[in-house]
């Protein structure tokens, strides 16, 4: 007796020496809907059990979700991808030198207008274990980063600060942030907004961006962060936007655009939605629950014949 997997993805047949064939997998009536979602629907069954292939896929997705949470952000690789996508040379500003040679750093900052400037900061969570056990530490800059940013931001002000935080999925930042940042920089430059050096934050929760924007004196904060992985979305990036972010800011002051990834919301659409929010925010001088996402997205042609799914 041999097992043949070649018929299709959802049927498993057993062929005996007598060439008789019997279906083991009972298909679900919702089978046609599977092409429209990554959700675990219409798995079928073998007797009272889940078929082997969906079971193995579940175990793989669960492992990928755990890896996304536990994986550290490869900052050097991220910087290389940012340079490639933004088509600009990278200059890493060493914050450790700021407190000792602030005048020299400020002069260098002014002379490198054609380069993409990067700042690296850390939270008070020193490793992944602390980050998961103490979410409050992930919302606070480390003492060193806070002091260095304070000095760096002295006598400076910007329209926009972009912070990239690893969050609960470093993979999401590594795969999606470079493309999204390139889109955003182009849009912001077209608006004539001044942009602070890009900030890469490790051990970061959403609220960490507030402390960064406050010290850089940025009117608008764009916080890009890896979202909590789902079993079908270990690479989902979230965008949190805040007007006049302060360390005292709370969730009601933020707007969120989520599920930015190849299999979710495309980076170009996400950037367009964010820009529309920011333009309205700039006009009203507010964000959060009082700011509504009123951007019109393309809709299906209602004149087309309806698709029969079942």
Secondary structure, DSSP 4 states (H G I P E B T S, - for coil): -EEE--S-SS--EEE-TT--EEE-SBPPTTGGGGGG--S-----BBTTB--HHHHHHHHHHHHHHHHHHHPPP-HHHHHHHHHHHHTS-EEE--GGGTTT-HHHHHHHHHH-TTSEEEEEEEBS--SHHHHHH-HHHHTSB-HHHHHHHHHHTTT--EEEEEEEE-TT-HHHIIIIIHHHHHHHHHHHHHHT--BPPEEEEES--TTHHHHHHHHHTEEEEEEEEEPPPBTTBTT-EEEEEEES--TT--GGGEEEEEEESTTSB-HHHHHHHHHHHHHHHHHHT--GGGS---PPPP---TTSPPP---
